[in-house]
Structure formats: C-alpha cells, structure tokens
Amino acid sequence: MVEDIFCRIIKGEIKADFVYNDKDFVAIKDINPQAPIHFLIIPKKHIEGIDKIKPTDVNLLGKIFIIAEKIAKKEKISKGYRLILNEGEHSGKVVPHLHIHFIGGKKLGAKIVN
C-alpha cells in the first residue's frame, strides 16, 4: 500500500489540525491556506486518484458533500464555499491521495484563477 502524508496523518503519525473526524473521513486545516478558511476533506481509505475509484467507493465518496455541509454549519459559513478536486500533473495535485479542498471565508468571485 502507498504511504503518503495523508495516510500518516490519519494514522496519527503526523500532527494535523482536525476540524472533522469520523470512521470514513477526516478534514484538516490546510498548512498553506489559499483563503481565510481552507480545509482538506480526505477519505481514510487510500484512493490515489479519480482513476483508482472503484464502483464500491461511490457511496463512500458521495459522503464528501454531506461532510462539507456539516463543516460549513459547524464553522458558521453561511455565505458560501468552494469545493475543489485537483487531479493529475497539470492540476497542481501534490499528494497522491484523493482529497477535496474546502475553501471559503471571503468572496471568492466567479473565476478560480485570473
């Protein structure tokens, strides 16, 4: 099995600032935030990327959206947030473990990049 930084965080080998934790997912504060609120929602099951998703993972991964809304309510984010999934070399994906960026806390605008 691949051992990446997220797997090590999930195992408790590396410290992180958790904002959510259940049997299937963790959400941690990003160490290089791009907005006032920037969390990473990470499945505990190691899935390297979109091309590695199996039909049996669909229900698990659908839970990401429920978790995002739970985090928004917990953090009192009422004006909106953005979910971003980077995939592949040109996207800027650094860690080979599927994860979603939860970004908010300011008006983000219509464009992702200028």
Stockholm file with secondary structure:
# STOCKHOLM 1.0

chainA/1-114         MVEDIFCRIIKGEIKADFVYNDKDFVAIKDINPQAPIHFLIIPKKHIEGIDKIKPTDVNLLGKIFIIAEKIAKKEKISKGYRLILNEGEHSGKVVPHLHIHFIGGKKLGAKIVN
#=GR chainA/1-114 SS CCCCHHHHHHHTSSCCCEEEECSSEEEEECSSCSSSEEEEEEESSCCCSGGGCCGGGHHHHHHHHHHHHHHHHHTTCCSCEEEECCCSGGGTCCSSSCCEEEEESSCCCSCSCC
#=GC SS_cons         CCCCHHHHHHHTSSCCCEEEECSSEEEEECSSCSSSEEEEEEESSCCCSGGGCCGGGHHHHHHHHHHHHHHHHHTTCCSCEEEECCCSGGGTCCSSSCCEEEEESSCCCSCSCC
//
